Amino acid sequence: MSVTGRLRTMRCELGYLRRADGSCSYSQGKTSVWASCSGPGDIHVARREDDQMHLDISFRQLHGDCQYHYLNNIIQAALETVLDLEMFPRTGLTVTAHLLQADGSIGATALTAIGLAVLDNGIVIRAPFCGVEVCEVDGKLVLDADARTESKATAHWLFVFTRTAEGDAEMIASDSVGPFKMATFVNALSLAREGAKQIFTFYKEMIERKHSVDVLP
């Protein structure tokens, strides 16, 4: 099976939203997202949890219902994996992603933007995380497809990866749409993992640029 394994151009500005504890403006190709991460901080008693931090997740798309968007569940799962929620009981963390321009790979772009906003926030995490999307078009696997390519896809995968201490990428969540063979899924996962490594290198460059220190060796 042939593959197209190049990520579109990534651009990021950390600390973009002044009133958020951590934020960024992030784009992949022509898909653009603003993300913010505020907290841990005080939370209304109705949502307060005695044994852990409460997560308030919101992905806001260009139109339609935001409260029940499927990406909210994937973002929640990713954050629950990388955060130690029990470290901050009776507090809340508010994480929001605003889609500004859509041109394919929306879920991956939103997850990566949130991953950068969390790093900008400075809250303790087990590992950085990012999102990567792969689709199958005419028997070919395409990494980080634009909207035109996605519209022709017969199968589509969204992966969430964390960075390991060895510099590898470990999958922590995934979502799929459409029929596919297991062998195709394995190839898609391998392609997405290589994309995640490129994104983590981009993370390192962005954090070093902001703080002028060597991080994530």
Secondary structure, 3 states (H helix, E strand, C coil): CCEECCCCCEEEEECCCCCCCEEEEEEECCEEEEEEEEEEECCCCCCCCCCCCEEEEEEECCCCCCCCCHHHHHHHHHHHHHECHHHCCCCEEEEEEEEEECCCCHHHHHHHHHHHHHHHHCCCECCCEEEEEEEEECCEEEECCCHHHHCCCCEEEEEEEEECCCCCEEEEEEEEECCCCHHHHHHHHHHHHHHHHHHHHHHHHHHHHHHCCCCCC
